[in-house]
Amino acid sequence: MRAFAYSRADSVDHAAHRITHDAAFVAGGTTLLDLIKLDVLKPKNVVDINALPLKRVERLDDGRLRIGALVTNTDLAHHPEVKRHYPLLSQALLAGASTQLRNMATTAGNVMQRTRCPYYRDAAAACNRREPGSGCDARGGLNRLNAVLGGSDACVAVHPSDMCVAMAAIGATLTLSSADGEREVAFGDFHRLPGDTPHIEHDLADGELITAITLEPPLAPAGSYYLKLRDRASYEFALASAAAQLSLDGEMIGEARVALGGVGTKPWRCPDAEAALVGQPAQIATFERAAEIALRDATPLEHNAFKIPLARQSIVRALREATRLARDEGKQEGQV
Ligand SMILES: Cc1cc2nc3c(=O)[nH]c(=O)nc-3n(C[C@H](O)[C@H](O)[C@H](O)COP(=O)(O)OP(=O)(O)OC[C@H]3O[C@@H](n4cnc5c(N)ncnc54)[C@H](O)[C@@H]3O)c2cc1C
């Protein structure tokens, strides 16, 4: 582990001024400190942002929910607004990591967490994401955990977040702040596909920090479900996960949202699958067709072809559960 200078920021402006290409913010520290110890990230300056006033969750007048960047994963999962109106997000958060980690991990830190590709985390391996131009040992290596969607010759690393999969399905906007003011980026545009430049992971410029994430208003009456499939039942990243959300109009699907985790190089929204659901009967055959469409461009590596049927199944099961919950919700509201 290399030495770094540590300082605390006491305002967003202060934090933004401190952040240069060789500096890093620390929030919960659950990703950053691991990667510093592994010699994967080598910031010369670490700026602690925990004193910033970014810990509120508030409902906006337009029905959206604004989440401060420093709200912990635990507080967000158990927040009454999230449990009532965004159970999908609560489920996804609680499916991630462990209680201790969620108590420290923050909303923005989760968005910014790095891939768990073992070759990225091994400073001795070739990894274009960690060291541009060095190659990709995952392509010809042990790639069971790698991506089947969104990969390139340069990189096939999975984005590991559960929370981000729920946010991709719900629809959200990130607020990025710098000394020049604020700008907003749609959640789906924030994480980048690797292409030829996998080291450029997101749309955050030097001198910017994430200050909030604002969720779209909830669908109503709707059901939603987050299904995470993994090698062991807890404290493990997804092999495949699906976030599904839909509203019903009688037995027909009104609106539908589907996103995948564990299989894509970024949190993977499935707009074509969603289009195949809308206006169709809420039944297994419809869900299977949507799942086929969601995975039709999937490209397996030597050891991860199993992820394609696994992801399809996760979509079908998540949609089936979401439908059951939407029916229950509709009955409660007397609408179905
Ligand atoms: C053993 C283990 C198991 C895990 N399992 C899961 C899992 O199953 N599912 C899952 O989703 N996650 C999992 N995680 C990842 C965990 O969710 C992340 O480590 C956590 O969310 C990161 O948040 P943090 O606040 O600790 O970030 P930090 O470690 O403090 O920061 C992470 C990155 O974000 C940057 N950053 C932080 N805040 C901001 C900001 N406001 N603006 C701009 N940049 C910022 C930092 O500079 C750094 O690059 C696991 C982690 C561990 C260690």
The ligand as a Gaussian input file, in Angstrom:
#p B3LYP/6-31G(d) Opt

LIG

0 1
 C      -16.740000      -7.909000       0.404000
 C      -17.635000      -6.995000      -0.405000
 C      -18.821000      -7.484000      -0.935000
 C      -19.646000      -6.642000      -1.685000
 N      -20.801000      -7.144000      -2.222000
 C      -21.591000      -6.327000      -2.964000
 C      -22.784000      -6.807000      -3.568000
 O      -23.162000      -7.972000      -3.420000
 N      -23.533000      -5.932000      -4.311000
 C      -23.167000      -4.635000      -4.483000
 O      -23.881000      -3.890000      -5.152000
 N      -22.016000      -4.167000      -3.939000
 C      -21.252000      -4.960000      -3.202000
 N      -20.087000      -4.487000      -2.652000
 C      -19.644000      -3.149000      -3.033000
 C      -20.145000      -2.088000      -2.085000
 O      -21.529000      -1.898000      -2.306000
 C      -19.353000      -0.833000      -2.437000
 O      -18.035000      -1.060000      -1.970000
 C      -19.927000       0.411000      -1.800000
 O      -21.234000       0.655000      -2.259000
 C      -19.045000       1.608000      -2.117000
 O      -19.502000       2.714000      -1.370000
 P      -18.505000       3.526000      -0.447000
 O      -19.275000       4.687000       0.104000
 O      -17.852000       2.653000       0.561000
 O      -17.476000       4.010000      -1.545000
 P      -15.933000       4.394000      -1.386000
 O      -15.114000       3.175000      -1.237000
 O      -15.748000       5.473000      -0.381000
 O      -15.708000       5.018000      -2.838000
 C      -15.842000       4.215000      -3.980000
 C      -15.512000       5.064000      -5.201000
 O      -16.487000       6.078000      -5.347000
 C      -15.892000       7.357000      -5.355000
 N      -16.863000       8.245000      -4.706000
 C      -17.442000       8.075000      -3.501000
 N      -18.344000       9.049000      -3.287000
 C      -18.340000       9.841000      -4.392000
 C      -19.056000      11.009000      -4.776000
 N      -19.988000      11.569000      -3.990000
 N      -18.806000      11.546000      -5.985000
 C      -17.882000      10.986000      -6.798000
 N      -17.163000       9.896000      -6.481000
 C      -17.397000       9.328000      -5.291000
 C      -14.587000       7.181000      -4.613000
 O      -13.622000       8.151000      -4.991000
 C      -14.181000       5.791000      -5.067000
 O      -13.584000       5.830000      -6.339000
 C      -19.264000      -5.282000      -1.880000
 C      -18.100000      -4.791000      -1.324000
 C      -17.271000      -5.634000      -0.590000
 C      -16.003000      -5.065000       0.005000

